[in-house]
Amino acid sequence: MQADSRYARLEHDRKPIAIQHEGMFVYANPAFLALLGYESFDELEAIPVLDLVVDRHKDRLREHFAVARDVPRSAREYPQVKVTLLKRDGSHLVAILNSCSSQFDGEETIQFSPVTEADVGLKNIFLGLPWKFYFSVLFLFLFTVLPNGLLLNLNINNAPKVYLPEDAPSVVIDGEVRRYFPSDQAVLLLFEGVALYSDGFVTAFNQLASTLAANPLIDDVMNITTQDHIHGTEDGFLVEPLVNVKALEKTRPSARKARVVSDRFAKNTLVAADGSALSMLVIPKPIGSSLERLALEDEILADVKAARLDGYLTGMAGQITTDVAQMRSMLRDNMLFIPATTVIGLFLIWWLFHRWLAVIVAGVVIGVVVSSTVAFYVIFNQPFNLISSIIPPLLSALTVAALVHLFNALHYASKRGLTGPDRVNSALREVRRPAFYTAMTTVAGLSSLGLSPIPPIKVFGLISATGVVLIYFVVIHLVPNIFSRFDYEPWPNRKTGLSGLDKLVSKLFRVGVRYPLYVVGSIGLLFVIFVPQVGNIVVETNLQEFFYPSHPLRKSTQHIEEKLVGTASLDVVFKAAERGGLKKPAILKEMRAFQHWAESLPEVDKSISMADFVEEMHWGFNAENPAFRRIPDNPALISQYLLVYDGDDLFDFVDEEYRITHISLNVNVHGANALSELMGQVRQYLGNRSLDGVEWEIAGFGRLFADQEDLLVEGQVKSLFGALVLIFLLMFIQWRSLGGALLCMIPNLSPILLIFIVMGLFGLWLDMATAMIASVAVGIAVDDTIHVYHGFISRVKQGVSPVVALVKTYRQAGRAVMTTTIILSAQFIVLTFSEFVPTTHFGLLTSIGLIAALLFDLLLLPAILIIIYSRHPAVVKQEPLFTKRSNGGDDGGV
């Protein structure tokens, strides 16, 4: 086997090499024959080696061979001799021979290689180098190393605004509001335990707030020691901290508790209604990176521990905490599933082909494709987020699938006795064209996501499509150069691996061919029965539902909302036409009326506005008489109250010119649909009110989140339609046949329809993750159809009968189709072990789509082809290729 391998290597070597045994030629490669002008080895075989040199150099050559006989091939230097060779036409050629001992067909031989004056010329040395191989290795090396440096600057950002266009109305209004008021995306800490109002706890609580406020990433900290409290005095009202840590000796814990619980601003936001829990609201400055949010959360927890209050901390919630939880899940999934999918792919390649060269090359290529594609996020300054995190396992799976088609073709070429470049060229002739179109259809499916108005989905589609182009370039144009250099050993034939898939392919394929009408009819009937389930799909995104009920974030958020108020937020913004316009009693009364109406809704737990402060000041100014806890009718009095107010909290709700204000709503629902319905009610209520000189708008996290849902539906329709149109056009171009393009669409639309049926049947939402599945799946599923149909139609055009063409096609392509589906499904199904629901659903539904596509390619496609290409499908049953052997046994192959 080693001799055969060496012979194959010498056959493709650019150097002229010959082997002699006892003075006669036993081998000469094509380069040697061409050098001396011989057309074949048969012409050289009967000529003694000494007859190829001039007479005066024969003794010199004998002595040289005598020395070379003792020099092994592993020697660093070979003996040399300068001789004049005789070419076939009688002309002379001066050369230097380099010789060593060798083994050929079990015999001790001498291998020698002539080097001419032309060979040592710089130009010929340069042109003679294997540049394609060097370029391939250099490219793979550089694109293994360089992207990793760029990835250090990857901006991981999963903030709500990332999922909306910069010019979206909700983004514009939220940006305007945040110019005046603190962000509504905060961290809420809940503390429970004994002695919450004791001197020691209050002092430590206040010290923690001061420590957190000193953090450069934190804008404000609100708790009972920093919250303003308005109360009446003999000559007016006074604004002071709700719990004054500088005067603890003047109050008792029970009095502090009573005062905190009775405060209208603190109740159910900073303190539980029964006083059993206290909260601290940490409002960060604008942060553009989820990694910075993660670091901030870690710093907050470290400060809590340093203040020795970690034993009291029973929950964390809020938009920042939710974002950090998503990022932790995303990082965990990437750390787990990127190596897992890679290992699974490499293991399956080894199991199928038993070639270490294939495994090593596959590992390098996966690393190049994944790291280089993710690096585009750095190059184009795009945030890496929940959507982007799907790219590594997706491209890893697609890379392995593309390699399997190449390896499968190399395996078949090896079975035909080809080696080295001949083997590679044969494999490329088989896979290059379908590989190009499968790459283009996958690119079409992914790039169609660029039609989505949601930036992360758009960027994901375009960058992942670029990754698929990179896969095609590397697998078809670089990897073959490596195999041309090293792949001379025969690929093993084993009962396990590839050959183990033949029986399953054969059984499925035969059913489709033998009973085409039954297969088409049965599949069509099942779709008719279950298609109505598509109407049950709910378009919904709920960040809490992204986590399983046992997840700490879900449990913590639920506990906090039971103790306090809803952690979701919605802002209703009012803008007056003139300075001081918001001081008008009529406007303030309308705001209070709106608050009373909003708090009557089951979705709203609490609201706060500048009107609350005016009421409190009026109440305090009138000796805390409950009858005066209202908006005064006198505008001058309101102006006076606002003038003498010396606290800070008011200006978290109104600007200093009293032209823009917002009502903050604490909302207890987290789903985009529920938030949209709430906003609809708010718009209807305010639309029926007359606010002279004042405009209103809805802002805040709630609107940002809810508006994504409308864009999601729009993007789903556009991207799926775009994918189908692009794929259809590509197949029409490839087959140059409208019928062929339509035919290939049938087995690829079916898996997408099945995915939607499963979603409707089991109540899986169409959300940020599942919205991409249809376009991704259709782009991947069509690949196998192209490989099968390409093999079939090529053979039919060559005059092969449709039945025989199907047999030969599935004998070769069927195995590869089954193989790639197994690998892809295995790599996607591992995502179902994620603790993050969107990742689980993406992996599950994509696997279902791929497996369905395989079944349709092995059952539905051959059935349709037989119906179309055979006028009498029943005759197929009589074909010897589809009947049992005479002894009753199955033929065991396609």
PyMOL commands that set and color helices and strands:
alter all, ss='L'
color gray80, all
select helices_A, chain A and resi 2-11+30-36+41-45+49-52+55-68+122-128+131-153+160-163+169-178+199-213+245-250+253-262+290-306+319-353+356-379+388-415+420-451+455-486+497-514+516-536+543-546+552-563+581-583+585-599+610-621+626-628+635-644+649-652+672-687+701-735+738-762+770-797+802-833+837-869+873-878+880-882
alter helices_A, ss='H'
color red, helices_A
select strands_A, chain A and resi 18-21+24-28+80-86+92-104+107-116+187-192+218-222+228-233+236-241+277-284+313-317+568-576+604-608+660-667+694-699
alter strands_A, ss='S'
color yellow, strands_A
deselect
rebuild
show_as cartoon
